Amino acid sequence: MSTVGGDTRGRLRRRRMEIFAFLFLTAVLMPALAVATVGSYGLAVWVYQMIAGPPGPPPAH
Protein backbone atom coordinates (compact mmCIF):
# COMPACT_ATOMS: atom_id res chain seq x y z
CA MET A 1 0.00 0.00 0.00
CA SER A 2 1.30 3.43 -0.90
CA THR A 3 0.35 6.58 0.89
CA VAL A 4 -1.05 9.52 -0.99
CA GLY A 5 1.07 11.96 1.06
CA GLY A 6 4.31 10.26 0.02
CA ASP A 7 3.35 10.47 -3.65
CA THR A 8 2.47 14.15 -3.33
CA ARG A 9 5.76 14.91 -1.57
CA GLY A 10 7.64 13.11 -4.35
CA ARG A 11 5.87 15.14 -7.02
CA LEU A 12 6.56 18.40 -5.21
CA ARG A 13 10.23 17.49 -4.82
CA ARG A 14 10.50 16.57 -8.51
CA ARG A 15 8.77 19.80 -9.56
CA ARG A 16 11.06 21.85 -7.28
CA MET A 17 14.13 20.15 -8.78
CA GLU A 18 12.85 20.80 -12.33
CA ILE A 19 12.33 24.48 -11.53
CA PHE A 20 15.82 24.66 -10.00
CA ALA A 21 17.31 22.96 -13.08
CA PHE A 22 15.48 25.38 -15.40
CA LEU A 23 16.64 28.42 -13.44
CA PHE A 24 20.20 27.12 -13.31
CA LEU A 25 20.24 26.52 -17.06
CA THR A 26 18.72 29.89 -17.96
CA ALA A 27 20.46 32.09 -15.37
CA VAL A 28 23.90 30.47 -15.05
CA LEU A 29 24.81 27.97 -17.74
CA MET A 30 23.53 29.69 -20.89
CA PRO A 31 25.07 33.13 -20.11
CA ALA A 32 28.35 31.43 -19.20
CA LEU A 33 28.34 29.49 -22.48
CA ALA A 34 27.55 32.67 -24.42
CA VAL A 35 30.44 34.56 -22.80
CA ALA A 36 32.79 31.62 -23.35
CA THR A 37 31.78 31.34 -27.03
CA VAL A 38 32.24 35.05 -27.77
CA GLY A 39 35.50 35.11 -25.81
CA SER A 40 36.86 32.09 -27.64
CA TYR A 41 35.99 33.61 -30.99
CA GLY A 42 37.64 36.90 -30.02
CA LEU A 43 40.78 35.07 -28.91
CA ALA A 44 40.87 33.10 -32.16
CA VAL A 45 40.58 36.29 -34.24
CA TRP A 46 43.27 37.99 -32.14
CA VAL A 47 45.70 35.09 -32.56
CA TYR A 48 44.95 34.91 -36.29
CA GLN A 49 45.63 38.63 -36.69
CA MET A 50 48.92 38.29 -34.78
CA ILE A 51 50.01 35.72 -37.37
CA ALA A 52 48.41 37.05 -40.58
CA GLY A 53 48.45 40.78 -39.82
CA PRO A 54 45.59 43.23 -39.49
CA PRO A 55 42.74 43.18 -42.01
CA GLY A 56 42.62 45.58 -44.94
CA PRO A 57 44.70 46.29 -48.00
CA PRO A 58 48.46 46.05 -47.72
CA PRO A 59 50.27 49.33 -47.03
CA ALA A 60 51.40 51.32 -50.08
CA HIS A 61 55.11 51.62 -50.58
N, C-alpha and C positions, 0 to 999 in steps of 0.2 A: 504494500500500500504506500502510495506517495502522498505527501501532504501538499495542499494547495499553496500554503505559505512558502514552502521551500522552492516551488516552481516559480512563484512570483519574485522571490528574492533573486533567483538565478537570472530571470529575464531582466530585472532591473540592473543587476551587475553587468550583464552582457551589453545592455543599452548604454550604460555609463562608460564602459570600456570602448564601445564603438564611437561615442561622442568624443572621448579623449583622443582616440586614434585619429579621428577626423580633424580635430583642432590641432593636434601635433603635426599632421601632414600639411594642413593649410597655413599654419602660423609659423612653423619652424622649418620643416624639411623643404618645402617648395621655395621659399625665399632663399634659403641657404644654397639650394641647387642652382637657382637663377644667378646669384652672386658668383658662385663658383664657375658657372658656364661663361658668363661675361668676362670674368677675370682671366680665365684660361685662354679665351679668345684674344683678349688684349695682350697677354703675355706672348702668345704665339705670334701676333702681328709685330710686337716689339722686337722679338728675337729675329724674325724674318727681316725686318728693316735694318737691324744691326748687320746682318750678313749681306743683303742685297742692296742696301742703300735706301734713301727716302724715295717716296713715289714722285712722279713727275718727269718731265723731260730732262735729259742730261744737260749739265751746264754748258753754255757756249764758250768756246775758247777764243 
